[in-house]
Amino acid sequence: MVNLVLDEFTFRRINALLSDLMDKRKRNMDYNDLVNELIDNYQQNNWDHDVLSGG
């Protein structure tokens, strides 16, 4: 396990994202779930565009 240090503003923003995502998914989630969701979205939005067609 790793601890992260966030300032109060960032914590409030990430906490709001977690609440919003739990409402949309209709299930309990934790910060680990949220961070993985954010990473997945980043990879889908950025890495897929960098792949050249034709392999």
N, C-alpha and C positions, 0 to 999 in steps of 0.2 A: 504494500500500500504506500502511496505517496500523498503527502499533504501539499496543497496549493494555498498560496497566500493571495487573496484578492482584496482590492480596496472596496469600500462600502458601496460605491456607485456600481462597480462591476458585479458585485454580489447581488445587488438588487435587480440588475438587468438579467443575470443568469437565473435567478430565482423566479422571475416573471416568465422567462422562457420555459422553465420546467413546469410551472403551473399551467401555462398555455398548452404545452405538449400533453400533459396528463389529461387535460380537458378534452383535447382532440382525440387522443388514443383511448379514452375512457378506461384507463388503468393506472395503477400506481407506478411511478418511475422514480429513479434516484438520479443523483448528479452524474454518476457513471453512465447511465443510459442516455442522459442528455448530451454529454460530451461525445459519445459514440454516434449519436444521431447527427450532431453538428459535423463531425468528421465525415460521416457517410455522405451528407449533403454536399460538403465541400468537394469531396472526391468526385461525386457524380457531376457537379456543375463545372469543375475545372479540368479534371484529368481526362474525361471522356472527349473533351474538345481538342485535347493535345494529341490524340491518337490519329495517325495518318491512315487514310483509307487504303485498302489493298494490302495491309499487313506488313 
